[in-house]
Amino acid sequence: PGFTKFEVPGQGATAWLDHMVAGTVPRPGRTALNYFCAPSGGIVTEMTITSFAPDRYWLISAAAGERHDEHWLREHLPATGGAAVRVDNLSARFGTLIVVGPKSRELLADLTPADLSNAAFPWLSMRPIEIGYTRAIALRVNYVGELGWELHIPAEHLLSVYDLLWEAGQRLGISDFGLYAMDSLRLEKCYRAWKGDLTTEYTPFMASLDRFVKLDKPGGFIGQEALRGEA
């Protein structure tokens, strides 16, 4: 599937992201789903935020929202003279393969020396892993709701890694799945979709996403006052 990918580095990136999202910015090595709200409290977009270091993050959202999301981020960058935060669009540089299903750990274990156990690689965590002749950014998260990983791979190595996965997966009954199948599975898990289920007409509270809103954040966030009024 296609994803929009942004890297946000710079001193002050953590504080800036904390002001941009209604939820919690993850600590290094972790991933968190977050919602960006308008001043009205309506949902502008959703992204997973992954922390590589205290001031280096990846933001991943829907492929269809690339220009929309990039505009929102750049429009709200700190003014010159403040924190040195940058937004780099990596969407063309990295492709993504989703390895998901009850045998996904067994499959990946054949292709990487990385420890994929729950203890070493828990849900909503990130690890760089060696696979084939490249290095992938592996996220223990997926839109299907099963055991699985997102593998974010340099675009030039995407096909070779796919071939490795396909060949190694034959003994496990591997198969491709399409976006319609994924859409069905995410609906079963009650995972929302931007522009399908979520628009600025709906606030996180209207969409039953209360757990992703931290109204008591000391620094505040865009849309906080409107959401406090709704709560």
N, C-alpha and C positions, 0 to 999 in steps of 0.2 A: 504493500500500500504506500501511497505517497504521504509524506509528512513535510510540513514547514519546520525548519530548524534554524534557530537563532542562537548565537553565543553572546553572552553578556558578561564581559570582563571589566575589571577596573575597580580601583579603590572607591568604596561607596556603593558597589553594586548590590550588596545585601540590603542596605538601608533603602535604596531606591526601589528594589523589587518588593520589599515589605510594604512600602507605601502604595505600590501599584496593585497588589492583590488583596483579596478579602481574607485569605487564609494564611497559612504558615509557610515561610520560606524554609526549605529543608536544610539540614546540616550536611557537610561534605560526605559524599558517598551515598546519599539518599535522594529519592525522587518523591515529589508530592504533586497531586493534581490541584490546580488553582484556578480561580475565577477572577477575571478582570471586570470591574464594574464601571459604569458611567456615573457621573455625579447624581443622577436620578436613582441609582441603585440597580438599574437594569444590567443584564449580563452583556458585556461587549464581546468577550471571547473566553474560551477555556484553553489552558495549556498545562502540560506537565512541566515542572521545573526540576531540573537535576543539578545538584551542586557537585562540582569537581574540586572546588577549593573555596575558602571563605569569600573570595571575590571573583569567582569564575563559575558561570552557570550556563546550562543549555535550556532553552525554552522550545518545546515541541508542540505544534498544533496541527490542525487539519491542513492538507495541501491546498484546499480551496480558499483558505483564509490568508494565504501568504501576504498579498498586498495590503489587505485590510489590517492584519495584525502588525505588519511592519510599520504601517503608517501610525497606528495607535502607540506603539512603543517609541518611535522616534519623536512623535509629537509631544511626548511627556518626558523626554530626557532632561536631566538636570541642566539648568542654565550654565553657560560658560562661566568658569570661575568657581564653580561648585565641585561636586564629586566628579571624577574623571570616569564616567561610565560610557561604554560603547555598545552598540548593537551591530553584530556582524551576521549577515544572512548566509548560512551554510547549506541552504536547501539543495543547491546544485552540486555540492561537493560530496554529499553523503546520501547513499540510498539506504533502504531499510528492508530487512527480511524478518518476518514474524515466524518464530518457531514455537508452536503451541500444541498442547494436547498431553495426555497422561504419560506419553513416552518421550516427551521433548527433552527431559533431562538426560535420559539414556542416550538419545541421539547425539546431543551436544557433547556428552562426556566422551564419545568416540573421536571427537574432532578437536578438543581443546584440553590442555593440561590444567585449566582452571578448576578450582573446587566449586562445584555447583550445588552443594548441599544447602539445606535450609539454614543451617548454622552459619555457613560462610557467605551465603548469597541469599539473604532473606527477601521476602516480598517488599517491593518499593525500594530496592537498592540498585546501585550502579557499580559495575566493575569493568575495566578494560580487559579483554581476553584475547589470547592468540588463537586464530582459527585459519587454517590453510597458510597462505603466505602473507597474511595481513593481520591487522589488529582491529578488533571491533569494539565499539562501545556497547556493552550489553546492559540492558535495563530489565530487571525482573518485574515487568508490568506488561499488560496487553489489554486489548479492547474486547477480547473474547470471553474472559472470565474463567479460563482454565490455567493450569500450570503452563508457564511459557515465558519467553523472552522476546524483547525487541532487540535486533542486532543492527546497529547503525554502522555502516561499512563505507569506506571510501568508494566513490562511484565506479572507479576503474577496477575494483576487485569484486564488485557485486555479483557478476555472473559466475565467476570462478567459485565463490563461496556457495552460491546456490547449487552449482553442480556437485560440490562436495557433500552438501546436505542431502541432495537427492540420491546420490549414489549410496551414502551411508545409511539412508533411511529405508532402502528397499527391504531389508530384512525385518523392519518394524512396520511395514505397511504404510509408508508415507504417502501422502496425497496433497495436491494443491487445493486451496479453498479460495473462493471468490468473495467479493465485497458484499454480495447479497447474503451469502451464508454468514459472514461476519456481522452484518447488520441484524440478522435474525438472532444470533447468539448474544449480541450486546443488549438487545431488547429484553431477552430473558433475564439478564443480570440487572436490568433497569439502569444501564449506562446511557447517559444522555448524549445527543449529538448536536454540535453547534450548527446553527441555521436550520436544522430539522426540528429539534426539540427546544433549543435555546436561542433566544433573540433578545435584543434590548427591551422588548416589551415585557419580559419576565425577569423578576429579581431571583436571586438564589433561594429566597424563602418560598416564592411561588412555585419553584421547581423542586421543592423538598431537598434542597442542598444546604440546609442549615449547618450541617457539620463542617462545611468548608468556609464558614464565616466566623471570624474572630472579632466580635464587636468591641472587645475590651483591649484591642491592640493599642499600646501607649502612643505610638507615632501616628496612628490613624491611617486610613487608606481612602482612595477615591470611592465615593459612594457611601461612606460609613454613616454619615449623618442621616441620609435618606433611609438606610436600612435600619438604623436605630429607631427611627420614627415608625417603620413598618413592624418592627419586633414588639 
